[in-house]
Amino acid sequence: ISLRFEGRYLTIFLGILDTKNDILQWSSAGLNTMPFLINKKEIVELKNPAFAVGWFDNVKWEDHIVKFDEEGFLLLYSDAAIEVKNEDEEQLGKNGLKNIIIENDMQKFPDLNIIVNELLDYKQGVSFDDDLTLLCIKKNNKYILFSIVNNQWTWLLTGVQGQWHSLLL
């Protein structure tokens, strides 16, 4: 692919969830916040060191395939979730975000509001310097459940066999 962005670039995560075979096919470009695939046994970072779109010409990105466990979910997050700093100016980091999930027993399905509150506790209630967005995707029988939260709003989206319903909270 050859795209001209005139000094700009695009980072992206693209995933296709095959709900019949419980498979997630995915690729990414330039992300420093790789999603976590989480089930009750483990938290796996979907790692893929790849260039952002627009950095170089004629770049090829790799596709990956992983099992999307019926009891698992995918957590995507913006960099504010791991770059949040405490009073000593130490960033929380990816391991800190994983610890929030483990310590709050959220391996089945996370409460994104708890994660936000834990992030605020880490930075002692000070507002975020950057936009914070968390997205959780879970397959549950015939439903695909989406839960999104950011600094300004919470949005829930559920789908049943191609019919989508949303609620802005």
Disulfide bonds with the S-S distance in Angstrom:
none
